[in-house]
Amino acid sequence: SGLGKSPCFKEFHKPIWQFELKNKAAWDKDMAAFNQALEERRQMKNTDRAELGKLPPKSVRTQYIVEDVTTEAIGNILADNPRGLLWCCDELASIILNLDRYAANKGGTKAKLLSAYDGAPWKTSRRDSEKDQVIPSAVLSIVGTVQPKILRELLSETDVQRAFLPRFI
């Protein structure tokens, strides 16, 4: 702690964040145009709407990096970004401590992340079928910094036996 890992970590990720911000700005612009077209259609009479044809599809946001995220959200983002994602957090402890923060059944997120190590497919089915996900190759790289003493406190013997750590770093 205090040896200057954060400035190096941030500098390493600076180009990725620049791409992320550029794509977010382009997506915001596309979505503003989409929402404006949607609002204009809502205000038209039904007969006028029919003449316009179908509404253009919503823009898909290209993302490269996630930080504060749930596993379900990662699935949604991966579905739109088949080249994969970087899960990046300066303090790796925050990722590990927040796994399964919204789940009643603890441990499921770690198992899911184990399959992301080698780009295995992810399939998630929910009661609301619109939330179902099929991701042919879930490529998720996780990077962060942590002090060795903290890491030993965060991981259990089960994590070691399941080879969680070597896949995580």
Buried (B, 14 or more C-beta within 10 A) or exposed (E): EEEEBEEEBEEEBEEEBEEBEEBEEEBEEBEEEBEEEEEEEEEEEEEEBEEEEEEEEEBEBBBBBBBEBBBBEBBBBBBEBEEBBBBBBBBBBEBBEBBBEEEEEEEEBBEBBBBBBEBBEBEBEEEEEEEEBEBEBBBBEBBBBBBEEBBEEBBEEEBEEEEBEEBBE
